Each structure stands twice: as structure tokens, then as C-alpha cells.
Amino acid sequence: MPENATAPIRFDTKVAVVLRDDLQPWQELNVTAFLMSGIATSDPELVVEPYRDADGNRYLPMLRQPVIVLTAPAALLASARAKAIDRGVPIALYTSELFASGHDVANRAAVAAVGADDLDLVGIAVHGPRNAVDRMLKGARMHD
């Protein structure tokens, strides 16, 4: 293990997923997985080197920093989406319509059919400066 591999690191950015507080467990997992795919592909510096075990087996790389998962009511999701757009903070979204679609083209069409203020958000994910993300998500609580 490299020296200082266990030393705590304070990142200047934050990655957060916020789930609407009325989802079923299977929906929470599905939405989180899809949202994190958006975050992971949004910034090449977020993804680090592939992992290797002591036998030399290679594993896929993961994000360089922790992800916080929160829950919030629908109104907070809408407010956070608007603030992210206004501040230029990268955001991924998942709407209720996506539970019924089966592929990416249908997903994008479902989102494109609805105005921003009318999106039925069930989850969002953001990556941005720590303080900005904290302010956008004020009132959300840790997922339990």
C-alpha cells in the first residue's frame, strides 16, 4: 500500500445523489445507478486508475472521491435542479417517466417532451464545488 494511502483527503468538490423521499427500494437503487453513470462520464478527472489485486487481476476504475446519497421531497429536487442550471453545476436527472421506458432513446425523448419546471423528478445527481453543492442541497437529509 502506498505511503499515506489511508490519510484522509478533503476534496474541494462534492458528488451527491438526491432521491425523492417516496421511492421504493428498487427504484432508489435503479435511479442511483443511472444518475451515477452520468456523473462518472461527465468529467474524466473524476475516474481514477483501474484497480488491481495482489494477483494482478484488473478491475474497472471508480470515482476518486466518495458519493453522498441524500433524500428530499419533490420541491427540493426541483429547486436544486434550477439552482444547478443557474450556477452551471453539472447535473444528471431521472424523471418518473423513465421507469416505464426501456432504452436511452426513449429516455431522452421522455425528458425532452417536458418543460424544465414541469419535470417529475425522482432523482438528481450533481458534481461541483463543495460549498455550492451544500447550498443547493440544503434541507436534504442523509439516506437511511
N, CA and C atoms as an extended XYZ file, in Angstrom:
432
Properties=species:S:1:pos:R:3:atomname:S:1:resname:S:1:resid:I:1 pbc="F F F"
N         0.858       -1.176        0.000 N   MET     1
C         0.000        0.000        0.000 CA  MET     1
C         0.901        1.235        0.000 C   MET     1
N         0.616        2.207       -0.881 N   PRO     2
C         1.434        3.415       -0.923 CA  PRO     2
C         1.382        4.159        0.405 C   PRO     2
N         2.475        4.872        0.692 N   GLU     3
C         2.527        5.678        1.902 CA  GLU     3
C         1.393        6.705        1.892 C   GLU     3
N         0.784        6.936        3.037 N   ASN     4
C        -0.323        7.869        3.210 CA  ASN     4
C        -1.595        7.456        2.468 C   ASN     4
N        -1.714        6.175        2.076 N   ALA     5
C        -2.902        5.716        1.355 CA  ALA     5
C        -4.148        5.787        2.225 C   ALA     5
N        -3.968        5.769        3.538 N   THR     6
C        -5.133        5.817        4.416 CA  THR     6
C        -5.350        7.206        5.026 C   THR     6
N        -4.505        8.152        4.680 N   ALA     7
C        -4.661        9.512        5.205 CA  ALA     7
C        -5.928       10.141        4.630 C   ALA     7
N        -6.719       10.827        5.470 N   PRO     8
C        -7.942       11.446        4.952 CA  PRO     8
C        -7.631       12.548        3.950 C   PRO     8
N        -8.500       12.653        2.953 N   ILE     9
C        -8.369       13.683        1.926 CA  ILE     9
C        -9.636       14.517        1.948 C   ILE     9
N        -9.484       15.812        1.901 N   ARG    10
C       -10.655       16.693        1.803 CA  ARG    10
C       -10.720       17.191        0.362 C   ARG    10
N       -11.758       16.785       -0.334 N   PHE    11
C       -11.920       17.178       -1.725 CA  PHE    11
C       -12.568       18.556       -1.802 C   PHE    11
N       -12.193       19.322       -2.812 N   ASP    12
C       -12.788       20.641       -2.983 CA  ASP    12
C       -14.110       20.574       -3.751 C   ASP    12
N       -14.434       19.386       -4.250 N   THR    13
C       -15.717       19.182       -4.917 CA  THR    13
C       -16.516       18.128       -4.160 C   THR    13
N       -17.800       18.051       -4.507 N   LYS    14
C       -18.679       17.068       -3.878 CA  LYS    14
C       -19.516       16.407       -4.964 C   LYS    14
N       -19.722       15.103       -4.806 N   VAL    15
C       -20.630       14.349       -5.663 CA  VAL    15
C       -21.795       13.926       -4.776 C   VAL    15
N       -23.011       14.288       -5.182 N   ALA    16
C       -24.183       13.946       -4.390 CA  ALA    16
C       -25.308       13.456       -5.279 C   ALA    16
N       -26.003       12.437       -4.792 N   VAL    17
C       -27.234       11.940       -5.402 CA  VAL    17
C       -28.345       12.293       -4.434 C   VAL    17
N       -29.431       12.844       -4.952 N   VAL    18
C       -30.592       13.156       -4.126 CA  VAL    18
C       -31.786       12.418       -4.711 C   VAL    18
N       -32.391       11.582       -3.887 N   LEU    19
C       -33.537       10.782       -4.291 CA  LEU    19
C       -34.808       11.348       -3.675 C   LEU    19
N       -35.890       11.325       -4.441 N   ARG    20
C       -37.164       11.755       -3.882 CA  ARG    20
C       -37.525       10.815       -2.742 C   ARG    20
N       -38.077       11.355       -1.687 N   ASP    21
C       -38.252       10.602       -0.446 CA  ASP    21
C       -39.422        9.619       -0.431 C   ASP    21
N       -40.069        9.398       -1.568 N   ASP    22
C       -41.183        8.448       -1.598 CA  ASP    22
C       -40.959        7.269       -2.540 C   ASP    22
N       -39.707        6.985       -2.884 N   LEU    23
C       -39.405        5.897       -3.819 CA  LEU    23
C       -39.363        4.545       -3.117 C   LEU    23
N       -39.649        3.508       -3.883 N   GLN    24
C       -39.490        2.133       -3.415 CA  GLN    24
C       -37.996        1.796       -3.432 C   GLN    24
N       -37.540        0.842       -2.606 N   PRO    25
C       -36.104        0.499       -2.592 CA  PRO    25
C       -35.538        0.143       -3.965 C   PRO    25
N       -36.256       -0.624       -4.766 N   TRP    26
C       -35.734       -0.983       -6.095 CA  TRP    26
C       -35.582        0.266       -6.965 C   TRP    26
N       -36.498        1.240       -6.800 N   GLN    27
C       -36.403        2.475       -7.564 CA  GLN    27
C       -35.196        3.291       -7.128 C   GLN    27
N       -34.949        3.350       -5.825 N   GLU    28
C       -33.783        4.085       -5.310 CA  GLU    28
C       -32.492        3.546       -5.917 C   GLU    28
N       -32.363        2.230       -5.950 N   LEU    29
C       -31.147        1.625       -6.498 CA  LEU    29
C       -31.030        1.884       -7.993 C   LEU    29
N       -32.124        1.727       -8.719 N   ASN    30
C       -32.127        1.949      -10.157 CA  ASN    30
C       -31.759        3.389      -10.491 C   ASN    30
N       -32.402        4.330       -9.820 N   VAL    31
C       -32.154        5.753      -10.075 CA  VAL    31
C       -30.712        6.119       -9.725 C   VAL    31
N       -30.220        5.646       -8.589 N   THR    32
C       -28.843        5.948       -8.183 CA  THR    32
C       -27.847        5.439       -9.214 C   THR    32
N       -28.042        4.215       -9.691 N   ALA    33
C       -27.124        3.647      -10.690 CA  ALA    33
C       -27.121        4.485      -11.967 C   ALA    33
N       -28.293        4.831      -12.471 N   PHE    34
C       -28.350        5.632      -13.697 CA  PHE    34
C       -27.746        7.017      -13.495 C   PHE    34
N       -28.067        7.673      -12.385 N   LEU    35
C       -27.528        9.003      -12.144 CA  LEU    35
C       -26.007        8.981      -12.030 C   LEU    35
N       -25.467        7.977      -11.359 N   MET    36
C       -24.011        7.912      -11.202 CA  MET    36
C       -23.311        7.634      -12.525 C   MET    36
N       -23.988        6.974      -13.455 N   SER    37
C       -23.370        6.793      -14.766 CA  SER    37
C       -23.182        8.149      -15.443 C   SER    37
N       -24.140        9.061      -15.233 N   GLY    38
C       -23.993       10.408      -15.780 CA  GLY    38
C       -22.847       11.165      -15.148 C   GLY    38
N       -22.722       11.072      -13.841 N   ILE    39
C       -21.630       11.761      -13.142 CA  ILE    39
C       -20.281       11.184      -13.568 C   ILE    39
N       -20.174        9.865      -13.593 N   ALA    40
C       -18.893        9.215      -13.907 CA  ALA    40
C       -18.391        9.545      -15.308 C   ALA    40
N       -19.306        9.786      -16.228 N   THR    41
C       -18.895       10.091      -17.600 CA  THR    41
C       -18.767       11.589      -17.865 C   THR    41
N       -19.067       12.425      -16.874 N   SER    42
C       -19.092       13.869      -17.091 CA  SER    42
C       -17.732       14.548      -16.982 C   SER    42
N       -16.795       13.928      -16.302 N   ASP    43
C       -15.507       14.564      -16.058 CA  ASP    43
C       -14.432       13.475      -15.974 C   ASP    43
N       -13.546       13.417      -16.950 N   PRO    44
C       -12.537       12.350      -16.948 CA  PRO    44
C       -11.644       12.347      -15.701 C   PRO    44
N       -11.515       13.490      -15.032 N   GLU    45
C       -10.676       13.534      -13.838 CA  GLU    45
C       -11.351       12.937      -12.611 C   GLU    45
N       -12.647       12.653      -12.696 N   LEU    46
C       -13.351       12.018      -11.581 CA  LEU    46
C       -13.031       10.537      -11.461 C   LEU    46
N       -12.653        9.926      -12.578 N   VAL    47
C       -12.383        8.487      -12.600 CA  VAL    47
C       -10.873        8.267      -12.524 C   VAL    47
N       -10.478        7.374      -11.618 N   VAL    48
C        -9.043        7.142      -11.395 CA  VAL    48
C        -8.578        5.871      -12.095 C   VAL    48
N        -7.378        5.446      -11.750 N   GLU    49
C        -6.760        4.270      -12.358 CA  GLU    49
C        -7.565        3.006      -12.065 C   GLU    49
N        -7.469        2.020      -12.948 N   PRO    50
C        -8.106        0.728      -12.659 CA  PRO    50
C        -7.513        0.114      -11.384 C   PRO    50
N        -8.275       -0.711      -10.746 N   TYR    51
C        -7.821       -1.412       -9.550 CA  TYR    51
C        -7.139       -2.708       -9.965 C   TYR    51
N        -6.205       -3.166       -9.125 N   ARG    52
C        -5.549       -4.458       -9.324 CA  ARG    52
C        -5.420       -5.123       -7.969 C   ARG    52
N        -5.629       -6.419       -7.954 N   ASP    53
C        -5.407       -7.141       -6.702 CA  ASP    53
C        -3.978       -7.658       -6.672 C   ASP    53
N        -3.603       -8.297       -5.582 N   ALA    54
C        -2.229       -8.775       -5.409 CA  ALA    54
C        -1.842       -9.834       -6.430 C   ALA    54
N        -2.817      -10.469       -7.062 N   ASP    55
C        -2.535      -11.475       -8.096 CA  ASP    55
C        -2.457      -10.876       -9.493 C   ASP    55
N        -2.629       -9.564       -9.602 N   GLY    56
C        -2.526       -8.892      -10.887 CA  GLY    56
C        -3.814       -8.819      -11.681 C   GLY    56
N        -4.924       -9.279      -11.118 N   ASN    57
C        -6.203       -9.161      -11.807 CA  ASN    57
C        -6.627       -7.699      -11.858 C   ASN    57
N        -7.145       -7.310      -12.983 N   ARG    58
C        -7.529       -5.912      -13.201 CA  ARG    58
C        -9.037       -5.755      -13.011 C   ARG    58
N        -9.434       -4.613      -12.385 N   TYR    59
C       -10.827       -4.283      -12.152 CA  TYR    59
C       -11.102       -2.878      -12.663 C   TYR    59
N       -12.330       -2.601      -12.981 N   LEU    60
C       -12.687       -1.297      -13.534 CA  LEU    60
C       -12.351       -0.158      -12.568 C   LEU    60
N       -12.002        0.997      -13.111 N   PRO    61
C       -11.761        2.165      -12.259 CA  PRO    61
C       -13.069        2.673      -11.670 C   PRO    61
N       -12.953        3.417      -10.591 N   MET    62
C       -14.119        4.026       -9.948 CA  MET    62
C       -13.842        5.505       -9.716 C   MET    62
N       -14.811        6.189       -9.126 N   LEU    63
C       -14.639        7.606       -8.835 CA  LEU    63
C       -13.535        7.826       -7.815 C   LEU    63
N       -12.904        8.966       -7.891 N   ARG    64
C       -11.790        9.289       -6.997 CA  ARG    64
C       -12.246        9.724       -5.615 C   ARG    64
N       -13.520       10.028       -5.455 N   GLN    65
C       -13.988       10.571       -4.181 CA  GLN    65
C       -15.316        9.944       -3.791 C   GLN    65
N       -15.663       10.053       -2.516 N   PRO    66
C       -16.930        9.483       -2.053 CA  PRO    66
C       -18.137       10.159       -2.697 C   PRO    66
N       -19.249        9.435       -2.673 N   VAL    67
C       -20.528        9.934       -3.160 CA  VAL    67
C       -21.473        9.963       -1.970 C   VAL    67
N       -22.151       11.074       -1.762 N   ILE    68
C       -23.128       11.183       -0.692 CA  ILE    68
C       -24.508       10.937       -1.300 C   ILE    68
N       -25.321       10.133       -0.628 N   VAL    69
C       -26.679        9.853       -1.096 CA  VAL    69
C       -27.661       10.433       -0.086 C   VAL    69
N       -28.545       11.288       -0.577 N   LEU    70
C       -29.496       12.025        0.247 CA  LEU    70
C       -30.924       11.741       -0.222 C   LEU    70
N       -31.890       12.105        0.602 N   THR    71
C       -33.287       12.074        0.188 CA  THR    71
C       -33.904       13.444        0.463 C   THR    71
N       -34.946       13.744       -0.307 N   ALA    72
C       -35.604       15.041       -0.168 CA  ALA    72
C       -36.986       14.978       -0.805 C   ALA    72
N       -37.855       15.897       -0.413 N   PRO    73
C       -39.158       15.984       -1.082 CA  PRO    73
C       -39.002       16.520       -2.510 C   PRO    73
N       -40.041       16.317       -3.316 N   ALA    74
C       -40.016       16.724       -4.727 CA  ALA    74
C       -39.684       18.210       -4.896 C   ALA    74
N       -40.202       19.058       -4.023 N   ALA    75
C       -39.966       20.506       -4.157 CA  ALA    75
C       -38.485       20.838       -4.042 C   ALA    75
N       -37.768       20.148       -3.161 N   LEU    76
C       -36.338       20.418       -3.018 CA  LEU    76
C       -35.577       19.945       -4.258 C   LEU    76
N       -35.982       18.813       -4.836 N   LEU    77
C       -35.345       18.348       -6.074 CA  LEU    77
C       -35.503       19.392       -7.178 C   LEU    77
N       -36.704       19.941       -7.313 N   ALA    78
C       -36.959       20.949       -8.345 CA  ALA    78
C       -36.119       22.206       -8.101 C   ALA    78
N       -36.064       22.632       -6.862 N   SER    79
C       -35.281       23.815       -6.513 CA  SER    79
C       -33.791       23.585       -6.773 C   SER    79
N       -33.286       22.437       -6.382 N   ALA    80
C       -31.869       22.123       -6.588 CA  ALA    80
C       -31.544       22.028       -8.076 C   ALA    80
N       -32.460       21.465       -8.878 N   ARG    81
C       -32.239       21.392      -10.326 CA  ARG    81
C       -32.103       22.794      -10.900 C   ARG    81
N       -33.009       23.683      -10.518 N   ALA    82
C       -32.972       25.057      -11.025 CA  ALA    82
C       -31.681       25.768      -10.607 C   ALA    82
N       -31.281       25.588       -9.356 N   LYS    83
C       -30.050       26.230       -8.871 CA  LYS    83
C       -28.821       25.686       -9.609 C   LYS    83
N       -28.784       24.382       -9.854 N   ALA    84
C       -27.655       23.794      -10.587 CA  ALA    84
C       -27.571       24.380      -11.985 C   ALA    84
N       -28.695       24.485      -12.660 N   ILE    85
C       -28.710       25.063      -14.008 CA  ILE    85
C       -28.235       26.515      -13.959 C   ILE    85
N       -28.772       27.285      -13.029 N   ASP    86
C       -28.398       28.702      -12.907 CA  ASP    86
C       -26.914       28.889      -12.621 C   ASP    86
N       -26.341       27.987      -11.830 N   ARG    87
C       -24.931       28.121      -11.419 CA  ARG    87
C       -23.960       27.372      -12.322 C   ARG    87
N       -24.471       26.678      -13.327 N   GLY    88
C       -23.605       25.932      -14.234 CA  GLY    88
C       -22.983       24.703      -13.603 C   GLY    88
N       -23.635       24.141      -12.600 N   VAL    89
C       -23.141       22.933      -11.941 CA  VAL    89
C       -23.653       21.725      -12.715 C   VAL    89
N       -22.760       20.830      -13.137 N   PRO    90
C       -23.199       19.645      -13.886 CA  PRO    90
C       -24.236       18.839      -13.098 C   PRO    90
N       -25.309       18.440      -13.784 N   ILE    91
C       -26.396       17.727      -13.131 CA  ILE    91
C       -26.912       16.615      -14.032 C   ILE    91
N       -27.213       15.489      -13.417 N   ALA    92
C       -27.910       14.394      -14.087 CA  ALA    92
C       -29.296       14.332      -13.466 C   ALA    92
N       -30.292       13.926      -14.261 N   LEU    93
C       -31.635       13.833      -13.699 CA  LEU    93
C       -32.303       12.536      -14.113 C   LEU    93
N       -33.283       12.162      -13.308 N   TYR    94
C       -34.093       10.978      -13.584 CA  TYR    94
C       -35.523       11.374      -13.271 C   TYR    94
N       -36.421       11.191      -14.240 N   THR    95
C       -37.826       11.539      -14.041 CA  THR    95
C       -38.669       10.275      -13.907 C   THR    95
N       -39.860       10.429      -13.375 N   SER    96
C       -40.727        9.270      -13.148 CA  SER    96
C       -41.035        8.530      -14.446 C   SER    96
N       -41.090        9.236      -15.564 N   GLU    97
C       -41.383        8.602      -16.848 CA  GLU    97
C       -40.331        7.573      -17.256 C   GLU    97
N       -39.115        7.726      -16.752 N   LEU    98
C       -38.037        6.817      -17.165 CA  LEU    98
C       -38.209        5.413      -16.600 C   LEU    98
N       -39.026        5.257      -15.561 N   PHE    99
C       -39.292        3.911      -15.044 CA  PHE    99
C       -40.018        3.058      -16.084 C   PHE    99
N       -40.752        3.695      -16.977 N   ALA   100
C       -41.555        2.966      -17.957 CA  ALA   100
C       -40.870        2.812      -19.313 C   ALA   100
N       -39.748        3.483      -19.518 N   SER   101
C       -39.087        3.379      -20.824 CA  SER   101
C       -37.981        2.335      -20.751 C   SER   101
N       -37.651        1.791      -21.885 N   GLY   102
C       -36.732        0.658      -21.874 CA  GLY   102
C       -35.364        0.888      -22.474 C   GLY   102
N       -35.095        2.111      -22.944 N   HIS   103
C       -33.792        2.346      -23.570 CA  HIS   103
C       -33.501        3.844      -23.632 C   HIS   103
N       -32.273        4.164      -23.987 N   ASP   104
C       -31.804        5.546      -23.934 CA  ASP   104
C       -32.578        6.490      -24.842 C   ASP   104
N       -32.897        6.074      -26.053 N   VAL   105
C       -33.608        6.966      -26.972 CA  VAL   105
C       -34.970        7.344      -26.381 C   VAL   105
N       -35.677        6.372      -25.827 N   ALA   106
C       -36.972        6.648      -25.195 CA  ALA   106
C       -36.799        7.524      -23.954 C   ALA   106
N       -35.736        7.300      -23.192 N   ASN   107
C       -35.470        8.119      -22.004 CA  ASN   107
C       -35.282        9.585      -22.385 C   ASN   107
N       -34.440        9.823      -23.373 N   ARG   108
C       -34.178       11.206      -23.783 CA  ARG   108
C       -35.427       11.861      -24.358 C   ARG   108
N       -36.233       11.091      -25.090 N   ALA   109
C       -37.480       11.629      -25.640 CA  ALA   109
C       -38.456       11.990      -24.522 C   ALA   109
N       -38.517       11.172      -23.483 N   ALA   110
C       -39.419       11.442      -22.354 CA  ALA   110
C       -39.040       12.737      -21.648 C   ALA   110
N       -37.749       12.970      -21.469 N   VAL   111
C       -37.304       14.215      -20.825 CA  VAL   111
C       -37.542       15.399      -21.756 C   VAL   111
N       -37.242       15.228      -23.037 N   ALA   112
C       -37.385       16.326      -23.997 CA  ALA   112
C       -38.833       16.771      -24.182 C   ALA   112
N       -39.786       15.920      -23.843 N   ALA   113
C       -41.206       16.240      -24.030 CA  ALA   113
C       -41.777       17.131      -22.931 C   ALA   113
N       -40.985       17.417      -21.883 N   VAL   114
C       -41.494       18.138      -20.719 CA  VAL   114
C       -40.638       19.382      -20.462 C   VAL   114
N       -41.296       20.493      -20.187 N   GLY   115
C       -40.568       21.716      -19.838 CA  GLY   115
C       -39.840       21.553      -18.511 C   GLY   115
N       -38.767       22.293      -18.336 N   ALA   116
C       -37.905       22.154      -17.151 CA  ALA   116
C       -38.674       22.267      -15.840 C   ALA   116
N       -39.571       23.235      -15.749 N   ASP   117
C       -40.301       23.441      -14.497 CA  ASP   117
C       -41.356       22.375      -14.232 C   ASP   117
N       -41.677       21.572      -15.241 N   ASP   118
C       -42.700       20.535      -15.093 CA  ASP   118
C       -42.129       19.123      -15.004 C   ASP   118
N       -40.800       18.990      -14.983 N   LEU   119
C       -40.195       17.663      -14.876 CA  LEU   119
C       -40.608       17.006      -13.565 C   LEU   119
N       -41.051       15.752      -13.630 N   ASP   120
C       -41.423       14.994      -12.438 CA  ASP   120
C       -40.170       14.270      -11.935 C   ASP   120
N       -39.308       15.017      -11.258 N   LEU   121
C       -38.017       14.489      -10.823 CA  LEU   121
C       -38.172       13.457       -9.709 C   LEU   121
N       -37.458       12.345       -9.862 N   VAL   122
C       -37.381       11.368       -8.776 CA  VAL   122
C       -35.956       11.282       -8.248 C   VAL   122
N       -35.014       11.886       -8.975 N   GLY   123
C       -33.635       11.916       -8.513 CA  GLY   123
C       -32.789       12.844       -9.350 C   GLY   123
N       -31.769       13.384       -8.708 N   ILE   124
C       -30.763       14.187       -9.396 CA  ILE   124
C       -29.400       13.800       -8.833 C   ILE   124
N       -28.375       14.066       -9.606 N   ALA   125
C       -27.002       13.915       -9.131 CA  ALA   125
C       -26.227       15.132       -9.590 C   ALA   125
N       -25.376       15.636       -8.714 N   VAL   126
C       -24.583       16.819       -9.030 CA  VAL   126
C       -23.123       16.581       -8.661 C   VAL   126
N       -22.271       17.280       -9.384 N   HIS   127
C       -20.840       17.312       -9.063 CA  HIS   127
C       -20.399       18.755       -9.225 C   HIS   127
N       -19.924       19.333       -8.134 N   GLY   128
C       -19.497       20.714       -8.214 CA  GLY   128
C       -18.737       21.120       -6.979 C   GLY   128
N       -18.402       22.400       -6.886 N   PRO   129
C       -17.691       22.889       -5.711 CA  PRO   129
C       -18.469       22.545       -4.439 C   PRO   129
N       -17.741       22.081       -3.442 N   ARG   130
C       -18.343       21.592       -2.194 CA  ARG   130
C       -19.367       22.583       -1.624 C   ARG   130
N       -18.982       23.836       -1.473 N   ASN   131
C       -19.881       24.826       -0.866 CA  ASN   131
C       -21.127       25.066       -1.708 C   ASN   131
N       -20.971       25.104       -3.025 N   ALA   132
C       -22.117       25.321       -3.906 CA  ALA   132
C       -23.086       24.147       -3.824 C   ALA   132
N       -22.565       22.937       -3.819 N   VAL   133
C       -23.425       21.751       -3.720 CA  VAL   133
C       -24.136       21.741       -2.371 C   VAL   133
N       -23.421       22.045       -1.308 N   ASP   134
C       -24.052       22.091        0.019 CA  ASP   134
C       -25.197       23.093        0.054 C   ASP   134
N       -25.001       24.268       -0.545 N   ARG   135
C       -26.063       25.288       -0.541 CA  ARG   135
C       -27.253       24.849       -1.390 C   ARG   135
N       -26.997       24.241       -2.542 N   MET   136
C       -28.084       23.784       -3.415 CA  MET   136
C       -28.938       22.718       -2.751 C   MET   136
N       -28.310       21.882       -1.940 N   LEU   137
C       -28.998       20.726       -1.370 CA  LEU   137
C       -29.405       20.930        0.091 C   LEU   137
N       -29.316       22.155        0.564 N   LYS   138
C       -29.685       22.436        1.954 CA  LYS   138
C       -31.133       21.970        2.209 C   LYS   138
N       -31.316       21.197        3.251 N   GLY   139
C       -32.626       20.653        3.589 CA  GLY   139
C       -32.775       19.192        3.229 C   GLY   139
N       -31.919       18.674        2.353 N   ALA   140
C       -31.933       17.239        2.048 CA  ALA   140
C       -31.315       16.510        3.237 C   ALA   140
N       -31.714       15.274        3.443 N   ARG   141
C       -31.170       14.524        4.583 CA  ARG   141
C       -30.454       13.270        4.098 C   ARG   141
N       -29.561       12.777        4.921 N   MET   142
C       -28.826       11.551        4.584 CA  MET   142
C       -29.810       10.410        4.360 C   MET   142
N       -29.552        9.629        3.329 N   HIS   143
C       -30.375        8.461        3.055 CA  HIS   143
C       -30.164        7.441        4.172 C   HIS   143
N       -31.266        6.835        4.614 N   ASP   144
C       -31.104        5.802        5.655 CA  ASP   144
C       -31.513        4.434        5.167 C   ASP   144
